[in-house]
Amino acid sequence: MPKINLTISVLLFCILSITPSFANWDWLSENMFGDTYSVDFDTIKKRDEFVYFKRLDDYLKQTETGDWSAIINIQADCILFRQKLLNGTFFKKPMGKGPGDILSPKNPEWIYPTQNSPNEIILKEVCEYAKIFN
């Protein structure tokens, strides 16, 4: 019985730790379609030469797959100014609420943000924050 209680406790902790209601999202950018992008600066961690963070994508219109938002885990390389989308949870409600579907690419590739794009704005902010606070 104690093993079951421990398993349930660990499972609940994992679920609650990724629930966006506990996140402190700071709005950083918006694209030409009205989708907004926010970062939880409390999640920014620097390990070796990389920076890791969570980004909330909130869509103005529902996607073809029925999603209204996503929380993406990102690995950033601030030296070469690029990022990898490690995995994401896609939600059927705005602001990362409701049940989510997790997608994890097998071999995520580096993305170099285009000039003046939301990705560039966010990467600049995250890298600057990591330089100061980590």
Secondary structure, DSSP 8 states (H G I E B T S, - for coil): -HHHHHHHHHHHHHHHHH-GGG--EEEEEE-TTS-EEEEEGGG-EEETTEEEEEEEEE-SS--TTS-SEEEEEEEEETTTTEEEEEEEEEESSGGG-S-EEEE--SS---B---TTSHHHHHHHHHHHHHHHH-
